[in-house]
């Protein structure tokens, strides 16, 4: 590896005022009997309300699976909601969890802002809130007890440093014309992966690197394909793609090939996540490097949930463990990928 770093519905029985948004998907992933399993409060079983952002990518699917499996293993009652990429659905789900008096609420925010009102309601109800995967901007940091996940700014920096290595290995000479496929507008990973990458550009490559086009692909494969096709029409001389996640990169590869170009050669590709499909494409020479963002947060989250439910002081920031991979490492690493 180039670099290793430490870093991470039950249909609701009672609807609160306004109710859950009709399009939100929910399931009740209870596990074990009500008087068994781990938990705070002198053996009381913990109930966790988890509001997931959606199911937009392979990464998110793996993240959801990790949370559900870890909750079952811990013996917690899990109330799960899929917000389908809509903030209003997450807010409704959180309010439902408050009404149900769950022990802990965890959620991966769709966007960075707009959470203060509902989190104040959780605080008033004395329900600790944990952020997973994505951070928020708030006027009161006491509205959540901890954030567990990756350092997205650092991921952007790592992507910039990885591109330096990829360009050198490719023997690239001349200007570097970069297309950037951004994540969901307003989402922490989109904002911060762009910021970290730009830091490397501004500090070390002002004269030779330029982002010529940049647009959101909404973290989806279909979005990556559609936006990349438009990029290639407007800027056919693009020679680098920086994608904020593997799914968008995989969609972009389809458009690159449809345009008669070779991904990984005519257009060098750096992406973020490390899902199995991304490693397959990298082993085929179509992606040049992947910055890992680990979705398997479930076990760490459940440890944190128990401490929060027991009223213990918890770390404000917990990072996941991640690595970076180049094309030549893909085949060796592929069999061990868990997501």
N, C-alpha and C positions, 0 to 999 in steps of 0.2 A: 504494500500500500504506500501511497505517497505520504499519507499523513493520518495519524490516528489521534482523535481528540475525545476527551470526556465531555460530554454534553448533557436522551430519552427516546311495545312499547306496550307496554301493557296498556292495553287500551285503558286509559285512565278512568277510574271509577267515578270520579266527581269532577265536573268541569268548573273551573273558576269563572269569575265574571268575564264575559267575552268569549270564554272557551278556547280550546286549542284550535289552531287553524286547521281547517278541514283537510288540507292537503298534506299535513305532516303525518309521517308513518311512525307508529308506535308499537312497542311490544313490551310485555312484562317478562323479563328474564329472571324469574325467581329461581333460587336453587336451595335445596336442603329444606329441612323442616323449620318451623318458626322458632323453635327453642334450641336449635343446634347451630353450629358454625361459629366463626369468629365474630367478635363485635365488642363495642364499648358498652358502657353503662352496666357493668357487672354481669356480663354474659348476654345482654340483649343483642339480638341479631341486627346487624347494620343494614339499613336500606339506603341505597345510593341511587340518586336520580342523575342520569347522564344524558345530556342533550348534544347529540352529534351534529356536525355541520351538514353532512350529506353522505353521498356515496358516489362522488364524482370521479374517483380514480382508483386504480389498484392499490395505491398507498392507503387511501381512506378505508377501503374494504378490509385491508390487513389490520388497520388500527382498530376498527370496530370489532373484528374477530378477537383481537388481543384483549380488549376491554371485557368483552362478554365471557371469554374463557377464564380470565383471571378472576372475575367476580364470582363465577361458579366455583372455581378452585378455592377461593377464600371463604365460601359459604355465605356470601352477601345476597340480599335481595336486590336485583338490578331492575330499575325502571328506565327503559331506553326509548329515546325519541330521535328520529331522523328528520332534521329540519329541511331537507331538500334544498339547501343553499339559500334559505330565506331567514333573515334575522327575526322577522315577526313570529315565525314558527318556533324559533328557539326561545324567544321571550315568553311566548305562551306556554311552552313546555316547562320552563323554569318556574313560572307562576303556578302551574299545576303541581309541581313538586313541592313548592312552599305550602300549598293548600293541603297536600297529603302528609305534610310534616315528616318528610324524609330526613335522615340523619345528616347526609352530606349531598351537596350538588356539585357535579363536575360538568364542564362543557368546553367544546372547542369552538371558539367564536367565529361566526361567519365573516364578520368585519371587525375593525379595531374599535370603533366608537359606537356610542348609543346604548350603553349598558348600565349606566349609573342608577336609573330609576328602579329597574327590577332587582339589581344587586342590593340596593338599599332595603328593599322589601325582604330579601333573604337575610340580611344582617339584622333587621328588626325582629325577624322570626328566630334569630339565633341559630341559623343553619350555615355552617361554614361552606364556602365556595372555593373550588379548585379549578384553575384554568389548565386545560390540556392542549398541547401542540401549538396553540396560537395565543398571543398576548392581546391585551386591550389597552386603550388609553382611558384613564379615569381621573376624576377630580379627587378621588379618595382611595388611596391604595389599601385601606383597611377593608374594602368591600370584598376582597378575596384573600385567602390565607396563603396560597402558593400557586406557582405556575411551573408546570412540568412539561418539558419539551425541548426542542432544538433551538440553537442560536441562529436565527435566519440571516442576520447581518453577517455573521461569520461564514455561513454557507455561501453567501454571495462573494465574500472575499476568497474563499476556497475555490469557487468556480473561476474567478479571475486568475488566480495563481495556476490553476489547472490548465486554463487556456494558454498561458505562457508555455507550459511544458508541451502541450499538444502542438502548438505552432512550431516549436523548435523541432519536435520529432518529425513533423510533416515537412520540414525544410521550407516553411513558408517565407517568402520574401515580399516586401511591398506592403501597401495599406491593408489594414484589417477592417473589413466592412461587416459590422455585426447586426444581425436581426435579433431582437429580444422578444420572446413570447412570454408575456407577463401572466401571473396568476390572477385570480379574481380581484377586480378593482376594489380597493379598500381593505383587502385582507392582509394581515400581518406578514405572511410569507412573501406575498407579491411585493409589498412596499420594501421590506427589509432585504430580500434577496437582490432586488434592484439596487438598493443603497450600497450594500457591501461590494457588489461588483463594480459599481461606479467609483467607489473609493480606490480600488486597485487601478482602474483606468486613469483617474485624475492624478494619482500619485506617481504612476510609473509609465503610462502610455498615452499621454496627451497628444503626442505628435503622430502616432501610428495606428491607434485604435479609434474607431468611431461607430457609435450605434446609429445606423442609418434609418432604421424603422423599429418601432416598439409598440406593441398593442396586446391587449389581454386576449388570451385564449381560454380563460375561465377554468384553467386546470383540467380541461377535458381533451380527450383525443380528437373528438370531432371539431372542437374549437381550434386546436393546433393545426389540424389539416386545412381548415377553411382560411385561417389567418395567414398561414404560410403560403398558400396559393396566391393570396392577394399581395403578400410581400414580394414574391418572385415576379409578379407582373409589374409592380411599381419600381422594384430595384433588382434587376436580374443579375447584378454583379455582386450580390451578397456572397461572402465566402465563409462566414461563421454564423452559427445559430446558438444563442444562449437561451435555453428553455427553463422556465422556473419549475417544471416537473417533467418526469419521464413520459407521462401520458400525452402531454402536448408535443413533446419531441417525437413520439411514435406517430402521432397524427401528421406532424410536419414531414416526416420521412416519406409518407405516401405522396404528398404534394411535390416534394423534391424529385422523387423518382418519376412522377407523372410529367414533370417539366424536362425530363431527359438528363437530369444531373445525378451524380452519385453521392448519396449521403455518406459522410465520413471521409470523403476525398475531395470532391468539388466544393462541398460545404462541410466544414468541420463542425461537429456538434458536441456541446457540453450541456448536460442537464442535471437536475437535482431529484433525488428520492432514493433510487436503488431498488426499484421493483423488479421482479423476475423477468418480465417482458422487456424491460430496459436492458437487462444483462444479456438477454438473448440477442437483441439488436446489436449490442456492443460486441458480442462474440462473433457476429456476422460482419463486423467492420462498419456498421452503419451509425454508431455513436462512438465518439472518441474518448469520452470521459464522463463519469457520473460522480457527483457529490452526494454521499449517502445522507438521508434523513430518516432516522429509525422510527417506524410507526408502532413498534411493539412496546407500547407504554403501559400495558395492562398491569403487569406485576408490580412495577414501581408505583403506579397510581393506587393500587389496592393497599399497599403499605401506608401510603400517605393518607388515604381515606380513613383507615383505622386510627391513626394518630389524631387526625382532625376530629373524628367522632368521639374520641376519648378526651378531647380538650387539651391535648399536648401541643406544645409549641413546635411548629414545623418549619423547615427551610422555605424561604420565600422563593427561591429559584433553584430548580433541579434540572440538570441537563442530561440528555440522553447520550449514549455512547455511539459514536459514528466513525466511519472511515471514508476514504476517497479511492476511486478505482479508475485505472486507465484501461484502454482497449485490450492490451496484452494480458491483463489480469482477469478478464471477463470469463474465459472458459474454465479456468481453475476455480473461480469463486462461484460460478453459476450453480453447481450442485448443492451448495450449502445455503443458498438463499431461502429464507423462510417466508417470503412474501413477494 
